[in-house]
Amino acid sequence: MRPYEQRFPWNLDWNLLRTFMVVVEQKSITKAADFLGLKQPTVSAALKRLEEITGHKLIVRKPNQFRVTRAGDILYYECSTIFGSVSQLPSLLDRGEDELRGHITLVVASHVVCPQFDEVLAQYARLHDKVTFSISVADSEEIVSRVGQNRASFGVCLVNNSAETLDAEILYREYFALYCGPNHRLFRQKDIDVAELIGEPSVSFQTEVEGGALEPVANLRARVQAATRWHGVSSNLVEVRRMIVANIGIGALPVHVARRDVERGLLYQLPPYENLPLVDVFLVSNPKRRASDAEAEFLRLCTERIFSLPLSERTFK
């Protein structure tokens, strides 16, 4: 290592990394200051000092512009990894206790409905009441990022090529169908011809893109020749459902998730009814993460109670 590289970790104030990470995530100096309970000039000075220490411009700030540079992206990834490693320390230190202790961080996609997964959570809570949980909701891309950066124990999400470095096991499968809301002209109509959906306004998930995890769902909308330009988009299933009910457009939802709203008269299934797209939902973990005893036990229980079941028993129609 060059002398500069040898001195760098000793000269660096680690609090600057934490501040920088929050600035990137909040996309604003002002918001980061509020989040950290600091004054804006303090955060600005910390960012400037970090840029001087690293010798790189990390964030471009101009009126109506906030952009993280390539060097900033690299540093943010490493900061997140450091944060994830440090956050594991309490659970790792709990290994010396007689009872299983620790904390499990789950990040899940919106509206995950899997009875077997809920049963594992319930059983785990009964067996190990000293272990705590935190569960947050994010889009699948963010979940993969957090797990990859060691900032979460496990993720439950859709998976594409961005998760190649992670371990991913199919948690369950779900079929998607098209639905309309109660104010739609086809609501509760019988014998609907698929041709009636040609050019129909639609709403979609952000991951309904070519090569994305929900590309099969986009193909379903294409099959009925719905309008190519969507009228609404969201990464959150609850918000996609809201837009369908509000008649912003027809849209696709998991059949087993929409069933209750169909029974309540809030949604109505549209054709086609055959050859519906099948989407896999995964439990993802980071093989490079040094799992705590609590995390290892949770994964063992998932393997025993979920992954040992035939996939047919974890496929919801």
C-alpha positions, -999 to +999 in steps of 0.1 A: +000+000+000+011+036-007+017+058+024-015+077+017-035+044+016-019+033+049-028+065+067-063+068+052-082+045+077-065+061+107-072+097+095-108+090+086-135+101+109-160+072+107-189+096+116-184+112+082-193+080+064-225+077+084-234+113+076-226+107+039-248+076+038-277+095+052-273+124+028-274+100-002-305+081+012-323+114+020-312+130-014-309+163+004-285+180+029-315+196+046-334+163+050-302+146+062-297+173+088-332+168+101-328+130+102-295+132+121-307+160+144-279+183+132-278+218+116-275+220+078-241+238+079-227+210+100-238+183+075-225+204+046-191+208+063-190+170+070-196+163+033-169+188+022-144+173+047-151+138+034-146+149-002-112+165+009-101+133+026-111+110-003-099+134-029-131+130-049-163+149-056-190+127-041-222+147-047-231+173-073-254+199-058-270+226-079-304+244-079-330+217-087-302+190-090-289+164-066-266+138-082-243+112-066-211+109-086-195+075-097-170+078-068-199+087-045-218+056-056-188+034-048-183+050-014-220+047-006-220+010-014-190+005+009-206+026+037-237+005+035-217-027+038-198-013+068-231-002+084-245-037+078-215-054+094-216-031+125-253-036+129-246-074+132-224-070+162-251-071+190-265-104+175-230-119+171-221-110+207-253-127+220-238-160+210-224-164+245-259-165+261-276-197+271-309-187+254-310-178+218-310-140+215-305-115+188-324-095+161-336-105+127-342-078+101-366-087+073-373-065+042-403-077+023-421-067-009-456-052-005-484-075+004-465-108+007-492-135+014-478-168+023-494-189+052-463-211+055-441-181+061-465-167+087-464-201+104-426-200+106-427-165+122-453-177+147-433-209+156-400-190+158-416-165+182-429-193+204-395-211+205-373-181+209-390-152+227-357-134+233-352-128+196-366-096+182-378-087+147-380-057+125-399-059+092-400-031+066-415-029+032-396-019+000-396-026-037-377-057-049-348-038-063-342-021-030-346-053-011-319-070-032-296-040-026-301-040+012-295-077+015-264-075-008-251-046+013-255-067+045-282-043+059-308-069+063-309-105+075-333-117+048-355-104+020-387-116+005-391-103-030-390-109-068-356-116-082-339-108-115-302-108-126-292-082-100-295-109-073-269-132-088-245-128-059-273-137-033-288-170-023-324-172-034-349-199-026-384-199-040-407-191-011-440-194-030-455-190-065-485-169-074-507-165-105-515-130-118-548-120-135-563-088-148-589-069-127-611-039-129-628-018-102-665-013-094-668+018-116-655+001-147-679-005-176-671-043-175-676-048-138-696-079-132-703-083-169-707-119-181-690-136-211-666-107-217-648-110-250-610-103-248-615-080-278-634-056-254-601-049-236-582-036-267-568-002-260-581-003-224-563+021-200-541+002-176-520+005-145-488-014-138-460-023-114-426-006-120-410-040-125-432-048-155-403-041-179-384-062-203-361-085-184-378-076-151-392-100-126-428-091-136-422-092-174-447-121-177-474-097-162-466-071-188-470-098-214-504-105-200-515-069-206-500-072-241-521-103-248-553-083-244-538-054-263-544-029-235-531+006-241-493+005-244-490+037-223-500+030-187-522+055-168-507+047-134-476+030-120-463+020-086-439-004-070-464-011-042-491-037-046-515-018-023-512+013-045-517-006-077-548-021-062-560+014-052-557+026-087-576-003-101-604+002-076-604+039-085-608+031-122-576+047-132-571+016-153-573-021-153-543-039-138-528-073-128-528-086-092-520-119-076-551-140-078-549-153-042-543-117-029-572-102-049-597-129-039-610-112-008-616-079-027-634-099-054-657-113-027-663-079-012-672-064-046-642-041-049-625-060-078-637-081-107-615-105-127-613-100-164-602-123-192-581-142-201-588-169-175-564-195-188-526-196-191-521-169-165-486-158-158-468-175-128-444-154-107-419-167-081-414-149-048-380-157-032-364-156+002-330-141-004-300-140+019-263-130+016-239-159+015-211-135+025-230-124+057-217-139+089-251-151+102-259-148+138-272-178+157-307-163+156-305-158+118-291-193+112-320-208+133-346-188+113-331-201+080-331-236+094-367-233+103-377-220+069-358-249+053-376-274+075-411-260+074-413-244+039-386-254+015-391-291+023-427-289+010-434-296-027-435-264-047-471-274-057-481-268-021-466-234-022-483-223-054-514-201-049-541-198-074 
